[in-house]
């Protein structure tokens, strides 16, 4: 959590300063931005923590920025803030993945609770990302032939069938299979299949 911050994006300086004062009063690090464009100028794809994002701002709106962030794996969770009490906009923000929608003038405890909830969500997302990356690295460590064997065995094919299809000896298939299990650190076939499925589902989600 040491690198986690609350990133406040609001065109009103008094709002930014008020939120910064509140967050710092409970020991949280804060970084302030006066617009979505200013935020996009930083290395935002690697940030950890959460984003407090004003819905209505000159230039790129909060909802537009949220849509852009949704396309990035492990982007910090967003908490929308607005002084307009726009319920349809609140619904859109939550449907788009916002952790919460807080109206100005905001309730301090509600805002702090939302930030802590977003921090927890960010931690979970990053944990999953690290797990997925570890699986992908293991798969990439396999040779081309071992990847073929991996695809075949997770597809439910027996060693004998794989040997015929790949035109190699069954003992060679068994040797490749052993190497795959070792490199993937899989304790069983079901364990191996879970890893491959997890990586595939994650990859499909990223592409979307």
C-alpha positions in Angstrom: 0.0 0.0 0.0 3.0 2.3 0.3 2.8 3.3 -3.4 -1.0 3.8 -3.3 -2.3 7.3 -3.8 -5.6 9.1 -4.2 -5.6 10.8 -7.5 -8.1 13.8 -7.5 -9.2 15.1 -10.9 -11.4 18.1 -10.6 -11.4 21.5 -12.3 -12.4 23.3 -9.1 -9.3 24.2 -7.0 -11.3 24.5 -3.8 -12.6 21.0 -4.2 -9.2 19.5 -4.9 -7.7 21.3 -1.9 -10.6 20.1 0.4 -10.2 16.5 -0.7 -6.5 16.7 -0.3 -6.8 18.0 3.2 -9.3 15.3 4.1 -7.1 12.4 2.7 -3.9 13.7 4.2 -5.7 14.0 7.6 -6.0 10.2 7.7 -2.5 9.6 6.3 -3.2 9.0 2.6 -1.0 10.4 -0.2 -2.8 12.6 -2.7 -2.0 13.9 -6.2 -4.1 16.6 -7.7 -5.0 17.3 -11.4 -7.1 20.1 -12.7 -8.3 18.3 -15.8 -8.5 14.8 -17.4 -5.9 15.9 -20.0 -3.5 16.9 -17.2 -4.0 13.4 -15.6 -3.3 11.7 -19.0 0.0 13.5 -19.2 1.3 11.4 -16.3 2.3 7.7 -16.5 -1.3 6.7 -15.6 -1.1 3.1 -16.7 1.1 2.2 -13.8 -0.6 4.0 -11.0 -1.8 2.3 -7.8 -4.6 3.4 -5.6 -7.9 5.1 -6.7 -9.1 8.0 -8.7 -11.6 10.6 -7.5 -13.1 11.9 -10.7 -15.4 14.9 -11.3 -18.1 14.1 -13.8 -18.3 17.5 -15.5 -15.1 19.3 -16.5 -14.0 21.5 -19.4 -12.5 19.4 -22.2 -12.7 15.6 -21.6 -15.5 14.7 -19.1 -15.2 12.4 -16.2 -17.3 9.7 -18.0 -15.0 10.0 -21.1 -11.9 9.5 -19.0 -13.5 6.6 -17.2 -14.2 4.9 -20.5 -10.6 5.4 -21.5 -9.3 3.9 -18.2 -11.6 0.9 -18.6 -9.6 -0.1 -21.6 -6.5 -0.4 -19.5 -5.8 -3.6 -17.5 -5.5 -2.8 -13.8 -6.3 0.9 -14.1 -7.0 2.3 -10.6 -10.7 2.1 -9.5 -12.8 5.2 -10.1 -15.0 7.1 -7.6 -17.2 9.7 -9.4 -17.9 13.0 -7.8 -20.4 15.6 -8.9 -22.2 18.7 -7.6 -25.1 18.3 -10.0 -27.0 15.4 -8.5 -27.4 13.9 -11.9 -28.9 10.5 -11.2 -28.8 9.2 -14.8 -25.2 10.2 -15.0 -24.6 8.4 -11.6 -26.2 5.3 -13.1 -23.9 5.5 -16.2 -20.8 5.9 -14.0 -21.6 2.9 -11.9 -22.6 0.8 -14.9 -19.3 1.7 -16.4 -17.5 0.3 -13.3 -17.2 3.2 -10.9 -16.9 2.1 -7.3 -19.3 4.8 -6.1 -20.8 8.1 -7.0 -20.5 10.8 -4.4 -22.4 14.1 -4.6 -20.9 17.5 -3.6 -20.8 18.7 -1.0 -19.7 15.2 0.0 -20.0 13.4 3.3 -16.4 13.0 4.5 -16.9 9.5 6.0 -18.7 8.3 2.9 -15.9 9.5 0.7 -13.2 7.9 3.0 -15.1 4.6 3.1 -15.3 4.7 -0.7 -11.6 5.3 -1.0 -10.7 2.4 1.3 -13.1 0.1 -0.7 -11.4 1.2 -3.9 -8.0 0.6 -2.4 -9.0 -2.9 -1.5 -10.4 -3.5 -5.0 -7.2 -2.2 -6.6 -5.2 -4.6 -4.5 -7.3 -7.6 -5.5 -7.1 -6.6 -9.2 -3.3 -6.3 -9.1 -3.0 -9.6 -7.3 -5.0 -11.3 -10.1 -2.9 -9.5 -12.7 0.3 -10.7 -11.1 -1.0 -14.3 -11.1 -2.1 -14.1 -14.7 1.3 -12.7 -15.7 3.1 -15.5 -13.8 1.0 -18.1 -15.7 1.8 -16.4 -19.1 5.5 -16.3 -18.3 5.4 -20.0 -17.6 3.6 -20.7 -20.8 6.2 -18.6 -22.7 9.0 -20.6 -21.1 7.8 -23.7 -23.0 9.3 -24.8 -26.3 7.1 -24.8 -29.4 6.6 -28.6 -29.1 5.8 -28.4 -25.4 3.2 -25.7 -26.2 1.6 -28.1 -28.7 1.5 -30.8 -26.1 0.1 -28.4 -23.6 -2.7 -27.5 -25.9 -3.4 -31.2 -26.7 -3.5 -32.4 -23.1 -5.6 -29.5 -21.9 -7.9 -30.3 -24.8 -8.5 -33.8 -23.3 -6.4 -35.8 -25.7 -4.6 -39.0 -24.5 -0.9 -39.4 -25.0 -1.4 -42.1 -27.6 -3.6 -39.8 -29.7 -1.2 -36.9 -29.4 1.7 -39.2 -30.5 -0.2 -40.2 -33.6 -1.3 -36.6 -34.5 2.2 -35.2 -33.9 3.9 -38.2 -35.5 6.2 -38.8 -32.6 6.7 -41.7 -30.2 4.4 -42.0 -27.2 7.4 -41.9 -24.9 8.4 -38.6 -26.4 4.9 -37.2 -25.7 5.2 -38.4 -22.1 8.6 -36.7 -21.8 7.2 -33.4 -23.1 4.2 -33.8 -20.8 6.5 -34.2 -17.8 8.5 -31.1 -18.8 5.2 -29.1 -19.3 4.0 -30.1 -15.8 7.4 -29.2 -14.3 7.7 -25.8 -16.0 4.1 -24.8 -15.3 4.6 -26.0 -11.6 1.3 -27.9 -12.0 0.5 -30.5 -9.4 -2.1 -32.3 -11.5 -3.8 -32.2 -14.9 -6.8 -30.3 -13.4 -4.4 -27.7 -11.9 -2.8 -27.3 -15.3 -6.2 -26.9 -17.0 -7.2 -24.2 -14.4 -4.1 -22.2 -15.2 -4.6 -22.3 -18.9 -8.3 -21.5 -18.7 -7.6 -18.6 -16.3 -5.0 -17.2 -18.7 -7.3 -17.6 -21.7 -10.3 -16.0 -20.0 -8.2 -13.0 -18.9 -6.8 -12.6 -22.4 -10.3 -12.5 -23.9 -11.4 -9.9 -21.3 -8.3 -7.8 -22.1 -9.1 -7.9 -25.8 -12.6 -6.8 -25.3 
